[in-house]
Amino acid sequence: MDAYVVTSQPTVEIHRQVVVQQKQSEWSSGLFDCCQEPVGCIAATFCLACYQCHLSNKVGEACIMPCCVPGSMVTLRAMKRVQHNIPGSVLSDCCTILWCPCCALTQLKRHHDATSHLV
């Protein structure tokens, strides 16, 4: 029979978790503030696929992502929203991209331009 020797007393470990909540933010411009950037608005309106590729590249993703990944613009919008603690949901991002793609993408670009120096 094997004998086990106890070399230390049982202890209780206390783990404390610190939760830091970031202040809620807003988009740097409104959804329909397309006139703030007329060139981007025109580009998104007349060549949405090209604008999507340009925007993907600008935010650090592969420029062909919109061509290869279904729903990639919803993902980019949700990523920025979560990154900057903007209230909303994936459903709201999906509906915004579905019903107002040009406005949503130009808003995303304006927000990226306004906040890219913060990251």
ZIPEFEN-V309898 format. One record per backbone hydrogen bond with DSSP energy under -1.0 kcal/mol. NH is the residue of the N-H (numbers start at 0). CO is the residue of the C=O. If there is no record, write none. Layout:
# ZIPEFEN-V309898
<<NH	CO> <NH	CO>>
This chain:
# ZIPEFEN-V309898
<<24	84> <32	29> <35	32> <36	33> <40	36> <41	37> <42	38> <43	39> <44	40> <45	41> <46	42> <50	46> <51	47> <52	48> <53	49> <54	50> <55	51> <56	52> <57	53> <58	54> <59	56> <60	55> <64	61> <67	63> <68	64> <71	68> <74	70> <75	71> <76	72> <77	73> <78	74> <79	75> <80	76> <81	77> <82	78> <83	79> <84	81> <85	80> <92	88> <93	89> <94	90> <95	91> <96	92> <97	93> <98	94> <99	95> <103	99> <104	100> <105	101> <106	102> <107	103> <108	104> <109	105> <110	106> <111	107> <112	108> <113	109> <114	110> <115	111> <117	114>>
